[in-house]
Amino acid sequence: MPFYQTSKPCTRWWWFATEIKEKDVEYQLDWAKANNFGGVEIAWVYPLYRYQLDYQRNHHHFYPKDTTAQKWLSPEWSAIVAYTKRYADSIGLACDFTFGSSWPIAGGNIPKEYGTQIYGDTSFRQWLTFAWCWPEKQLVINHCDSNAFNLFAKPVSDALIEPLKGHKPALFTDSWEIRMNSKLKVWTPGFEESFQSKFGYDILPFMEAQLDSFPNVRYDYMMHLDEYVTNGFYKPYVRTCHRLGAWSRVQCLASPTDVMTTYGLVDIPETEAMLNNPDYSRIVSSAACLSSRRMVSSETFTCMYGFKATYLKKENTADCKMVADALFAQGVNQHFYHGMPYNPEGSDTIEFFATTYFGPGGSLTPELPAFNSYMEKVSNILQRGKTYSDVAVYIPYEDAVMKGALPPEKQRVFVWGEYEMRYVEIHEELKKYHPLWINRHYLEEAEFRNGKLSVGDAAFSSLYVDVKYLDVRALKRILELAKSGLKICLKSSPIQPGKNKDENYGNWLNELKSLPNVSSDLGEVILHPPLIEGDSIPPYWCRVESDSTHYIFLAQRLSANLEYPIYSGQSLMKKSDFYTLTFRVNGKTVTRKIEFKPYQSVMIKIDSKGELSFIDISFVPKDPVVLPREMQKSFF
């Protein structure tokens, strides 16, 4: 059963805390349908006057105090949400829901013992102050405790019983926004006892002496925290969605877990850009492939030009296409725009301050139906079959945890640690092989059979390891796989992270390096030709159908290596680019000189006989308005 009835893009739909009326719901859903959207995700947020200063400063809007909103989770609230879902179903639009109001997960029914806790400060509270019920505050839950999540989930679940009927929707939760830094260490009752039992030493003296001074202890702490957050939040979240008859759609970004494993737990793993760089999305799409999840969604265009409200309603469709193409080239195949504010019929003045504006009266509106048609066409093709796999690359998660804090210039609000892996990159020598990330968890699940490392939808010819630190469990598993015959490129001699060292680590590493199928030279490990070769290779993604038909999306040159934020008109392209590329598919070799016309990416089909053809995905946006970088507002 497909998740959605169409591959058309959806949009987040902000419902500000005001009276939601049936006629306005119909008006805006009809507008979305007419503009080629495939659905909406309702996100319940604050009353507009909550951010009065921001709206006045940035857009000269004044929103009077409004207390007309249906009470949060009341029967009246449930009734209008259920009406909206029924109307969306009736006109063929998907209708997903954010699970709770705003983000992160918080509730008005959460007592302090179930709130977020940090070590050493029993008075700490993280309050959510921009929820539907503002000025009432909601307490952010302790994500390490499933009891806290269940307490939060009960009233929300009860209020969504009727709205969840009809076409099966997804329940969405956003990326991790629990404050963490060198002084704020997530904690939970019983952590020290279970840590002592698992690792054999007392963590409290290290917490008292500043954990960041002890990278090996911090590594053990993060491994233990991973288990707590996974079992306390992500697993019960998925179970709750399924119990309610919904899919789980989740952003695991920045959670203090090994996110590849966490992403594999949910039905629809979701990435985010441009608030996050598009290249991060390969982590999400790799996890999806390794766990046989065929859909990878994206919260797309978030703060594309910077935070807050930069170029709002002055966005360029060409810039949006450039960002979307960057995401397609990292495996994304379903988009949720960020986004569309709730506007009553006849209004286009209500705005969300941290977004790209998709709604009536915006600069994107004239080109929106054609642009969404393009997005639908590419998404549809990239949802076919499964992701192509060849070379597995061990993700440097252990390295990231051992490093601690990001450099100051890369930190932002809720962006602090290297463990988030926002900036990890695939080595240039591997890109022609369509590499996917892999971590310890998936190595332990994988089987080596018929000369391939098989896990989920992936079948790898070899494993590439270039890390400074390697968990002893990963080393032992890699050694087992190498003894079974897996070819491994081991670029360096890693060391063991964590306080307690295994005395056999060095022996196992030497044994691994001595095997004939293990080498530091990639050319000695990978003897077959790559999927794509050329003097320069554009960003790309490949899907394979059961009949061995390959679909290869080749992104426009300007989509490569995008970094947050882009500037207005960054996509400007006046002449064609040309690449001469060689494709090796199904035992056939095909070389073509490929033209990338202005603003255009390319979709190639190579059938089971090795015949290459081009699929028309053309969409030509207007030349963008180029504004200088210095006009861009400051961003966090």
Sequence and secondary structure as in RCSB ss.txt:
>XXXX:A:sequence
MPFYQTSKPCTRWWWFATEIKEKDVEYQLDWAKANNFGGVEIAWVYPLYRYQLDYQRNHHHFYPKDTTAQKWLSP
EWSAIVAYTKRYADSIGLACDFTFGSSWPIAGGNIPKEYGTQIYGDTSFRQWLTFAWCWPEKQLVINHCDSNAFN
LFAKPVSDALIEPLKGHKPALFTDSWEIRMNSKLKVWTPGFEESFQSKFGYDILPFMEAQLDSFPNVRYDYMMHL
DEYVTNGFYKPYVRTCHRLGAWSRVQCLASPTDVMTTYGLVDIPETEAMLNNPDYSRIVSSAACLSSRRMVSSET
FTCMYGFKATYLKKENTADCKMVADALFAQGVNQHFYHGMPYNPEGSDTIEFFATTYFGPGGSLTPELPAFNSYM
EKVSNILQRGKTYSDVAVYIPYEDAVMKGALPPEKQRVFVWGEYEMRYVEIHEELKKYHPLWINRHYLEEAEFRN
GKLSVGDAAFSSLYVDVKYLDVRALKRILELAKSGLKICLKSSPIQPGKNKDENYGNWLNELKSLPNVSSDLGEV
ILHPPLIEGDSIPPYWCRVESDSTHYIFLAQRLSANLEYPIYSGQSLMKKSDFYTLTFRVNGKTVTRKIEFKPYQ
SVMIKIDSKGELSFIDISFVPKDPVVLPREMQKSFF
>XXXX:A:secstr
  SSS  S EEEEEE SS   HHHHHHHHHHHHHTT  EEEEEE   GGGGHHHHHHHH         S  TTSH
HHHHHHHHHHHHHHHTT EEEEEEEESSS EETT  GGGB EETT TT   EE SSTTTTS EEEB TT HHHHH
HHHHHHHHHTTTTT SS  EEEE       SSS  EE TTHHHHHHHHHSS  HHHHHT GGG HHHHHHHHHHH
HHHHIIIIIHHHHHHHHHTT EEEE  TT SS HHHHHTTSSEEEEEEESS GGGHHHHHHHHHHTT    EEEE
EETTT TTTTTTT   HHHHHHHHHHHHTTT  EEEEEEEE   TT      SSS   STTSTTGGGHHHHHHHH
HHHHHHHTSSEE   EEEE  HHHHHHH B  GGG BTTB BGGG TT    GGGGGG  EEE HHHHHH EEET
TEEEETTEEESEEEE  SB  HHHHHHHHHHHHHT EEEE S  B  SSS  TTHHHHHHHHHHSTTEES HHHH
  S  SEE SS   EEEEE TT  EEEEE  GGGTT  SS  TTTT   S EEEEEEEEETTEEEEEEEEE TT 
 EEEEE TT  EEEE             GGGS    
